[in-house]
Amino acid sequence: MTAAVNASPAESVGWVSCRRCRSLVYDKRLNRSLRVCPDCGYHGKVGARTRVDQLLDADSVELLDLPVHSADPLGFVDSKPYPDRLADARRKTGLDEAVLCASGSIEGRPLVAAVMDFEFMGGSLGGAVGELITLAGEAALERGVPLLVVTASGGARMQEGAVALMQMAKTSAMMGRLDEAGLLTITLVTDPTFGGVAASFATLSDVIIAEPGARLGFAGRRVIEQTIKQSLPPDFQTAEFLLANGLIDMIRHRQELRPTLARLLSMSTPAPRHQAVPKPVDAPAGDAGERDPWQVVQRARDLGRPTTLDYLGLLLDDFEELRGDRLGADCPAIVGGVGRLAGIPVVVVGHQKGHTAAELAARNFGMPTPAGYRKAARLMRLGAKLGLPIVSLIDTPGAYPGKEAEQHGQAIAIAENIRLMAELPVPVVSVVTGEGGSGGALALGVANHVLICANAVYSVISPEGCAAILWNDPSAAPRAAEALRVTAAELAALGVVDRIVPEPDGGTQADHVAAGQHLRNAVLDSLRELLPLDESQLISDRRTRFRAFGADRHNEKAGR
C-alpha cells in the first residue's frame, strides 16, 4: 500500500510516494525524518497534533481548554449545509476546529502555541478560529510568555462571510497587545498560508520563520494569473522568494526548528538592570593608532579589517540573524539580529562590507539602501519592545547614492532612523569600527555611548569628496583629512566619541581575535554603566549628548 508524503502518520502505512520527486519512502523512515522526504527534502503537510509533538517538549504540553464553539452566522448552504462540513472536518481530523492551542516549553523555555491544521477546511479563518487564536494570545499575555503561531491556511472562511473577515481585525489587535506587553511573537509559516491569515496575525510577529518551499501571500498564483493576466516567476510566494524580498526572517528545515526556536526564546528576556556584567578579559596591548590622518583613512579602509559578521562571531555567545525590512527588500549592506554577549541578550545591527571583490559587490560595498536602514529600524524596535540593549557597528563609506535609493526615500529612511535611535528606551552602544561615512553612518550612531576603534574614522564627508568640492582638487585629500579632524583622538577631543577602542599592533586587520577581545571589553564596559539606568534616564542622557553639539558649552569643551 502507498500513500502521499502529505498523509498523516496515522493514515500512512507501508511505502509512501513523495509528492514532489515521486520516490518511494518507507513510512517509518518518513516519520523519523518528520515527514520530510529524505531524497528531495520536500516538506509534507503535518497535522496540528503532530506539529505540537514535534516542536514542544514532550512532558510540557498542556492543551488549552478554551470555551469556543463554531457558529453558522449566515445559515450557509452550498452543496451541503455548513454545519455538515464542520462535522465532516471534525471526523477527518479529530479536532474541534482548524487550530489547536497549547501551552508548553521548547528546551525548557515556556510559551503558548496556536497551531493551525490545513486538513480542517483548508485551515480557514472563521469566527471560532479567530477566537481561539485571540484567546491563545491572551493566555500568553496572562502568563507573560511568548506566543508561537504555526500557520497553514487558505484564507478567511467563506461560509461565515463578513464575520470571518472581522477575525483579521480581532487577531491583529491581539498581536498589538502582545507588542505593548513586550512579549516575543514568532510565526512559523507552513505551506500554504494565504489570504486573511497572511494579511493579519501571521505576518505581524516579531520573527517570521518559514519551512523550505512554504508559500505565503494575500492573493494566490491562480487568482493573479487569471484576473490580471500577470506572468509570475516559478518560485513566486515561496519561502525562498519571500526571504529574497525581505518579507521573512529565515528559512529553517523542519529538523532545525526546535533548536532555532529555543535560541530565539532564550534571547527574548532582558537581563536584570543590576545584573553583574563580566569583567574584561585579558587582551594584547593596544595600538593607539596612526598619527597621520590620511594614513588613518587608508587603514580604516583596509579590506583585512574585521567586518560586522566577523565581530559577531568573535563577540557573541550565540546569534540568530534576522532578515528583511518587511516592506519588500533585504539590503545586504546591513546585517543584524539577536544574540548573547557574555550572557546578556542584545540586539546587534551593523554595516557589512567584505574582504574580497566578490564579497564587496554582494554587500554593495557596505553602502545601505533605504531597505537596509528600515531593516535596522525594525530590529531596533524589536530591541526596544523586548527591553534588550542595542549594539551597532558602523563601517560604511556612506549611504548608497543611486537612483533607486532616492526613489525609495533614502533621506527619509536615514532621518527616521536618527529620530528612532534618539527615543529608544534601552541602552544603545555604537562603535565605529572602520569608516564612519556621513549620515549613512550616523543613521546607526545615535547612542548613549559612541566608541571608535583606534584606526577608524568618522566624518561628514570623505576626504576625497571634501577636496574635490573645497579645493577643487581630489589630490588634496590628505590635506582635507587633516582639516576634517577625522581620527579617533581628534574626535574624542571634539566630544563626538566617548572612548577609543584599542587595536592590536598593526591594526584590527593584523589580529581579528585580539581585535574582538578589545571590542568586547569596550562594549561590556559601556553596558556595565548603562544597564542600571532606567528608560527615562537613558533617553534623557542620549538627547542631552546630541543636543550639546554646536552649542556654546560644547564649543568651549572642544577648545574651539
SELOTI-701920 format. One line per 2 residues: number of its first residue (from 0); their letters; for each residue y, x, z of C-alpha. Coordinates in steps of 0.2 Angstrom, whole numbers, plus 2048, in hexadecimal, padded with zeros to 3 digits. Each point is the difference from the previous one (the first is absolute). Example, Ala and Ser with C-alpha at 12.3 -4.5 7.8 and 13.67 -1.06 7.14 Angstrom:
# SELOTI-701920
0 = AS = 7EA:83E:827 | 811:806:7FD .
END
This chain:
# SELOTI-701920
0 = MT = 800:800:800 | 812:806:7FC .
2 = AA = 811:7FB:805 | 812:806:7FE .
4 = VN = 808:80D:80A | 80C:7F2:805 .
6 = AS = 7F2:7F7:809 | 801:800:813 .
8 = PA = 7F3:80A:809 | 7F8:7F0:806 .
10 = ES = 7FD:7F9:7EF | 7FB:811:7F8 .
12 = VG = 7EE:805:7FF | 7F7:80E:7F6 .
14 = WV = 80A:808:7F2 | 812:7FC:7FD .
16 = SC = 809:802:7EF | 812:808:801 .
18 = RR = 80D:7F5:7F9 | 809:80E:7F8 .
20 = CR = 7F3:80D:7FA | 7F1:7F5:800 .
22 = SL = 7F5:80D:808 | 7F3:7F9:80C .
24 = VY = 802:805:813 | 7F3:7FC:80D .
26 = DK = 808:7F3:80C | 7FD:80A:810 .
28 = RL = 809:80F:7F8 | 80E:7F5:7FB .
30 = NR = 802:7FA:812 | 800:812:806 .
32 = SL = 80E:804:7F4 | 80A:7F0:806 .
34 = RV = 7FD:7F7:7F0 | 808:80E:7F6 .
36 = CP = 7F6:805:7F0 | 7FA:812:803 .
38 = DC = 800:803:7ED | 811:7FA:7FB .
40 = GY = 809:7FD:810 | 803:7ED:7FC .
42 = HG = 806:7F7:810 | 7F7:7F0:801 .
44 = KV = 806:7F1:809 | 7FC:7FF:813 .
46 = GA = 800:7F0:80B | 80C:7FF:80E .
48 = RT = 7F2:802:80E | 7F9:80F:7F7 .
50 = RV = 812:807:7FF | 803:7FE:812 .
52 = DQ = 7EF:809:804 | 805:80E:7F4 .
54 = LL = 811:803:807 | 800:7FC:813 .
56 = DA = 7F7:809:80E | 7F0:7F6:802 .
58 = DS = 801:7FD:813 | 812:7FB:7FF .
60 = VE = 800:7F1:7F4 | 806:7EF:807 .
62 = LL = 802:7F2:7F4 | 810:7F7:804 .
64 = DL = 7FD:7ED:804 | 80F:7F9:7F8 .
66 = PV = 802:7ED:800 | 803:7FD:7ED .
68 = HS = 7F9:7F2:7F5 | 802:7FF:7EE .
70 = AD = 809:7F0:7FA | 801:7F7:7EF .
72 = PL = 813:7FC:800 | 800:7FA:7EE .
74 = GF = 7F0:7F6:7FF | 7FC:80C:7F2 .
76 = VD = 7F2:7FC:7F4 | 7FC:80A:7F0 .
78 = SK = 7EE:800:7FA | 7FB:7FD:812 .
80 = PY = 80A:7FC:810 | 808:80F:809 .
82 = PD = 7F7:7FD:810 | 7F0:801:7F7 .
84 = RL = 805:811:7F9 | 804:806:811 .
86 = AD = 7EF:7FA:806 | 7F8:80A:7F2 .
88 = AR = 80A:810:804 | 7FA:7FF:812 .
90 = RK = 7EE:7FE:7FB | 801:80F:7F4 .
92 = TG = 809:80C:80C | 7FC:7FA:811 .
94 = LD = 813:801:804 | 80B:7F2:806 .
96 = EA = 80E:806:7F4 | 805:80E:7F4 .
98 = VL = 805:80C:80E | 7F7:807:80F .
100 = CA = 80B:806:80F | 7FA:80C:80D .
102 = SG = 806:80C:80D | 7F8:811:803 .
104 = SI = 803:812:7FE | 7FE:80E:7F3 .
106 = EG = 7FA:810:808 | 806:7F9:810 .
108 = RP = 811:7FB:7FA | 803:7ED:803 .
110 = LV = 806:7F4:7F3 | 7FF:7EF:7F9 .
112 = AA = 7F9:7FD:7EF | 801:7F1:7F4 .
114 = VM = 7F3:803:7F2 | 800:7F4:7F1 .
116 = DF = 7F0:7FB:7F6 | 801:7FE:7ED .
118 = EF = 7F0:7F6:800 | 809:7F2:80A .
120 = MG = 809:7F7:7F2 | 806:810:7F8 .
122 = GS = 808:805:811 | 80E:7F3:7FC .
124 = LG = 80F:7FE:80C | 800:7EF:807 .
126 = GA = 807:7F8:810 | 7F2:806:80B .
128 = VG = 7FF:811:7F9 | 813:802:802 .
130 = EL = 7FE:7FA:812 | 7F2:80B:804 .
132 = IT = 809:810:7F9 | 810:7FB:80A .
134 = LA = 7F6:7FD:810 | 7F7:811:7FD .
136 = GE = 812:808:7FF | 805:7F7:810 .
138 = AA = 7F1:806:809 | 805:812:7FB .
140 = LE = 811:7FC:807 | 7F9:7FA:810 .
142 = RG = 7F5:80E:802 | 80C:80D:7FA .
144 = VP = 7F4:808:7F3 | 801:803:7ED .
146 = LL = 7FB:7F3:7F4 | 7F4:804:7F1 .
148 = VV = 7FF:7F4:7F2 | 7F2:801:7F3 .
150 = TA = 804:7F7:7F1 | 7F6:7F8:7F2 .
152 = SG = 807:7F1:7F8 | 804:7F7:7F0 .
154 = GA = 810:7F9:807 | 807:7F0:808 .
156 = RM = 7F3:7F1:801 | 805:7F4:7F2 .
158 = QE = 7F7:7F1:809 | 80D:801:80E .
160 = GA = 80F:800:7F5 | 811:805:808 .
162 = VA = 7F8:801:811 | 7F7:80F:7F9 .
164 = LM = 810:807:7F9 | 808:7FF:811 .
166 = QM = 7F3:80B:808 | 808:80F:7F7 .
168 = AK = 810:7FD:80A | 7F6:7FD:810 .
170 = TS = 7F6:810:7FF | 80F:80B:7FA .
172 = AM = 80A:7FA:80F | 7F1:805:80B .
174 = MG = 801:812:7F9 | 812:800:804 .
176 = RL = 7FD:7FD:812 | 7F3:80E:800 .
178 = DE = 80E:80B:7F9 | 80C:7FB:80E .
180 = AG = 7F3:804:80D | 7FD:811:7F9 .
182 = LL = 7EE:7FE:7FC | 7F7:808:7F2 .
184 = TI = 7FA:7F5:7F2 | 7F3:806:7F3 .
186 = TL = 7F9:7F7:7F0 | 7F0:805:7F8 .
188 = VT = 800:7F9:7EE | 7EF:7FC:7F9 .
190 = DP = 7FD:7F9:7EF | 808:7F4:7FC .
192 = TF = 810:7FC:809 | 80C:7F5:7F6 .
194 = GG = 80D:7F3:800 | 806:7F9:811 .
196 = VA = 7F7:80C:80B | 806:80F:7F6 .
198 = AS = 812:7F9:801 | 800:7FD:812 .
200 = FA = 7F7:809:80F | 7F5:80B:7F6 .
202 = TL = 80E:80B:7F9 | 80B:7FF:810 .
204 = SD = 7F6:80C:80B | 806:811:805 .
206 = VI = 7F2:809:7F7 | 7F6:7F9:7F1 .
208 = IA = 7EF:807:7FC | 7F6:7FB:7F1 .
210 = EP = 7EE:803:7FC | 7FD:809:7EF .
212 = GA = 802:7F4:7F1 | 807:7F1:80B .
214 = RL = 80C:7F5:7F7 | 810:7F9:808 .
216 = GF = 80E:7F7:7F8 | 80A:7EF:7FF .
218 = AG = 7FB:7FA:7EF | 7EF:805:7F9 .
220 = RR = 7FC:809:7F0 | 7FA:7F1:7F7 .
222 = VI = 810:7F6:805 | 80C:80D:7FA .
224 = EQ = 7F7:803:7EF | 7FE:7EE:7FC .
226 = TI = 812:7FA:806 | 80B:80E:7FA .
228 = KQ = 7F4:809:7F4 | 803:811:808 .
230 = SL = 7F5:80E:7FD | 7F9:808:810 .
232 = PP = 7F9:811:804 | 7ED:800:804 .
234 = DF = 803:805:812 | 80E:7F3:803 .
236 = QT = 801:7FA:812 | 7F2:80B:806 .
238 = AE = 801:80B:80F | 803:80F:7F6 .
240 = FL = 80E:7F7:7F6 | 808:7FB:810 .
242 = LA = 800:811:808 | 808:808:7F1 .
244 = NG = 80D:7F3:800 | 804:802:813 .
246 = LI = 7FA:7EF:805 | 7F2:806:80C .
248 = DM = 7FE:80E:80C | 7EF:807:7FC .
250 = IR = 7EF:7FC:7F9 | 7F1:803:80B .
252 = HR = 7ED:7FF:7FC | 7F7:7F4:80B .
254 = QE = 7F8:80D:80A | 811:808:804 .
256 = LR = 808:7F0:806 | 7FA:801:812 .
258 = PT = 806:812:803 | 811:7FD:7F7 .
260 = LA = 803:7F0:80A | 7FC:809:810 .
262 = RL = 80C:80E:7FC | 80E:7F4:7FC .
264 = LS = 7FD:7F6:810 | 800:810:80A .
266 = MS = 811:805:7F9 | 809:7EF:803 .
268 = TP = 803:801:812 | 810:80A:805 .
270 = AP = 7FF:80E:80D | 807:7FB:811 .
272 = RH = 812:805:802 | 7FD:80D:80D .
274 = QA = 7F0:807:7F9 | 7FE:812:802 .
276 = VP = 803:809:7F0 | 7F5:810:7FE .
278 = KP = 808:811:803 | 803:80B:7F0 .
280 = VD = 7F2:80A:7FA | 802:812:7FD .
282 = AP = 807:804:7EF | 803:811:7F8 .
284 = AG = 812:807:802 | 80C:7F7:7F5 .
286 = DA = 80B:806:7F2 | 812:7FC:802 .
288 = GE = 802:7FE:7EE | 809:808:7F2 .
290 = RD = 813:805:802 | 806:7FE:7EE .
292 = PW = 802:7EE:7FC | 7FA:801:7EE .
294 = QV = 7F1:809:805 | 7FD:7F2:80D .
296 = VQ = 801:7F4:7F1 | 7F3:809:7F6 .
298 = RA = 7F4:801:80F | 803:7ED:804 .
300 = RD = 7FA:7FD:7EE | 7F1:80B:801 .
302 = LG = 7F1:7F6:7F9 | 7F5:809:80D .
304 = RP = 808:7F7:80F | 7F6:7F2:808 .
306 = TT = 802:7EF:7F9 | 801:7F0:80B .
308 = LD = 7ED:7FD:7FD | 7FD:812:805 .
310 = YL = 809:7FE:810 | 7F8:7EF:804 .
312 = GL = 7EF:809:7FF | 807:80D:80C .
314 = LL = 809:7F5:80C | 7F6:7F0:802 .
316 = DD = 7F0:7FD:809 | 7FD:7F1:7F4 .
318 = FE = 809:7F8:7F2 | 7FE:7F1:7F4 .
320 = EL = 80C:800:7F1 | 808:7EF:7FC .
322 = RG = 805:7FD:7EE | 80D:7F6:7F6 .
324 = DR = 810:7F7:803 | 7F8:7EF:7FE .
326 = LG = 80C:7FC:7F2 | 7F7:807:7F1 .
328 = AD = 800:813:801 | 7F9:80F:80A .
330 = CP = 80B:80F:7FE | 7F6:810:802 .
332 = AI = 80F:80A:806 | 7FF:7F8:811 .
334 = VG = 7F1:800:80B | 7FD:7F8:811 .
336 = GV = 7F5:7F7:80C | 7FA:7FF:812 .
338 = GR = 7F9:80E:809 | 7FE:808:812 .
340 = LA = 80A:80F:805 | 7F8:808:810 .
342 = GI = 7F9:7EF:803 | 811:7F7:7FE .
344 = PV = 7FF:7F2:7F2 | 80E:803:7F4 .
346 = VV = 806:7FB:7EF | 803:80E:7F4 .
348 = VG = 809:800:7EF | 806:80E:7F5 .
350 = HQ = 805:807:7EF | 7F1:807:7F6 .
352 = KG = 802:80E:7F3 | 7F1:80B:7FC .
354 = HT = 7FA:812:7FE | 7FC:800:7ED .
356 = AA = 809:7F9:7F0 | 7F3:7F2:7FF .
358 = EL = 803:7FB:812 | 813:801:7FE .
360 = AA = 7FF:7F5:7F1 | 7F4:7F3:808 .
362 = RN = 80C:7FF:80F | 810:7FF:7F6 .
364 = FG = 806:811:807 | 802:7F8:811 .
366 = MP = 80E:7F5:7F9 | 7FD:7EE:806 .
368 = TP = 803:7F0:7F6 | 807:7F0:809 .
370 = AG = 7EE:7FC:802 | 7FD:80F:80B .
372 = YR = 80F:7FC:80B | 7FA:7EE:802 .
374 = KA = 7EE:806:804 | 808:80C:80D .
376 = AR = 80A:7F1:807 | 7F0:7F5:801 .
378 = LM = 7F8:80D:80A | 80F:803:80C .
380 = RL = 800:7ED:803 | 7EE:801:804 .
382 = GA = 804:80E:80D | 80E:7F5:807 .
384 = KL = 7F5:7F1:801 | 7F1:809:809 .
386 = GL = 80C:80B:80B | 7FA:810:7F8 .
388 = PI = 80B:810:7FF | 805:804:7EE .
390 = VS = 7FF:812:7F9 | 808:804:7EF .
392 = LI = 7FE:810:7F6 | 80D:803:7F4 .
394 = DT = 7FE:80B:7F0 | 808:7FA:7F1 .
396 = PG = 80D:807:7F3 | 807:7EE:800 .
398 = AY = 7FC:7EE:7FB | 7F9:7FD:7EE .
400 = PG = 80F:7FE:7F5 | 7F8:7F7:7F1 .
402 = KE = 804:7F0:7F7 | 7F2:7F7:808 .
404 = AE = 805:805:811 | 812:7F9:7FD .
406 = QH = 7F9:7F0:7F9 | 7F6:7FD:810 .
408 = GQ = 80E:804:80C | 7FF:812:805 .
410 = AI = 810:800:809 | 7FC:7EF:809 .
412 = AI = 7EF:807:805 | 808:80F:808 .
414 = AE = 80D:7F7:809 | 7F4:7F3:807 .
416 = NI = 7F5:80E:807 | 80F:809:808 .
418 = RL = 805:7EF:808 | 7EE:7FD:806 .
420 = MA = 7FE:811:808 | 810:7FE:80A .
422 = EL = 7F9:7F0:808 | 7EE:805:803 .
424 = PV = 7FB:7FC:812 | 7F4:80E:802 .
426 = PV = 802:813:801 | 803:808:7EF .
428 = VS = 7FE:813:7FC | 805:807:7EF .
430 = VV = 7FC:812:7FA | 807:808:7F1 .
432 = TG = 7F1:80B:7FB | 806:806:7EF .
434 = EG = 80E:7F9:7F5 | 80C:7F2:808 .
436 = GS = 808:7FA:7F0 | 80E:7F4:803 .
438 = GG = 7FE:7ED:803 | 7EE:801:7FA .
440 = AL = 7FD:80B:80F | 80B:7F6:80C .
442 = AL = 7F7:7F0:7FC | 7F2:807:80B .
444 = GV = 80B:80A:80C | 80A:7F4:80B .
446 = AN = 7F7:805:810 | 802:802:813 .
448 = HV = 7FC:813:7FD | 802:809:7F0 .
450 = LI = 7F7:810:7FE | 7FF:80D:7F2 .
452 = CA = 7F4:80E:7FC | 808:811:801 .
454 = NA = 800:803:7ED | 804:7EE:7FB .
456 = VY = 810:7F9:7F9 | 80A:7F0:801 .
458 = SV = 80F:7FC:7F6 | 80A:7F3:7F7 .
460 = IS = 7FC:807:7EF | 7F6:80F:7F9 .
462 = PE = 809:810:7FF | 7FE:800:7ED .
464 = GC = 807:7EE:7FF | 80F:805:80B .
466 = AA = 803:810:7F5 | 800:7F6:7F0 .
468 = IL = 80C:7F3:806 | 80C:80B:80B .
470 = WN = 7FF:811:7F8 | 7FB:7F9:7EF .
472 = DP = 7F4:80E:800 | 7ED:7FE:805 .
474 = SA = 7FE:812:803 | 80C:7FE:80F .
476 = AP = 7F2:7F8:809 | 7FE:80E:80D .
478 = RA = 813:7FE:804 | 7FE:7ED:802 .
480 = AE = 7F1:802:80B | 80A:80B:80C .
482 = AL = 80F:7F4:7FF | 7F5:7F1:803 .
484 = RV = 7F9:807:811 | 7EF:7FA:7FB .
486 = TA = 7F5:80C:80C | 7F8:7FA:810 .
488 = AE = 80C:80B:80B | 80F:7F9:7F8 .
490 = LA = 7FA:7EE:801 | 7FC:802:812 .
492 = AL = 812:807:803 | 807:7F0:7F7 .
494 = GV = 7F5:7F5:80B | 7F7:7F9:7F0 .
496 = VD = 7EF:806:808 | 7FB:800:812 .
498 = RI = 7F3:80E:800 | 7F9:80D:7F4 .
500 = VP = 7ED:801:7FE | 7FB:812:7FF .
502 = EP = 7F5:806:7F1 | 7F3:80D:800 .
504 = DG = 804:811:7F9 | 803:7FE:7ED .
506 = GT = 804:7EE:802 | 7F5:7F0:801 .
508 = QA = 7F8:805:7F0 | 7F8:810:807 .
510 = DH = 7F6:7F7:80E | 7FE:7ED:7FF .
512 = VA = 7F6:7FF:810 | 80E:809:80A .
514 = AG = 80D:7F6:7F8 | 7F7:7F0:805 .
516 = QH = 7FF:806:812 | 812:803:801 .
518 = LR = 804:7EF:7F8 | 7F4:7F7:80C .
520 = NA = 808:809:80F | 811:7FB:7FA .
522 = VL = 7FC:7EE:7FD | 7F7:7FE:811 .
524 = DS = 80F:808:809 | 80B:7F2:7F8 .
526 = LR = 7F4:7F2:804 | 7FF:806:812 .
528 = EL = 813:7FD:801 | 800:7F0:7F7 .
530 = LP = 7F1:7F6:805 | 807:7FC:812 .
532 = LD = 80F:7F8:7F8 | 801:7ED:7FE .
534 = ES = 804:7F8:7EF | 813:7FD:803 .
536 = QL = 802:812:805 | 7F7:806:7F1 .
538 = IS = 80B:7F6:7F4 | 810:804:80A .
540 = DR = 7FC:813:800 | 7FC:7FF:7ED .
542 = RT = 810:7F7:7FB | 80B:80B:80B .
544 = RF = 7F8:810:7F8 | 805:7FA:7EF .
546 = RA = 810:7F8:805 | 807:811:805 .
548 = FG = 800:808:7EF | 811:802:7F9 .
550 = AD = 808:7FA:810 | 80C:80C:809 .
552 = RH = 7F4:804:80E | 7F3:805:7F4 .
554 = NE = 80C:80B:7F6 | 805:809:810 .
556 = KA = 7ED:803:805 | 7FD:807:7EF .
558 = GR = 80E:80C:801 | 809:7F9:7F1 .
END
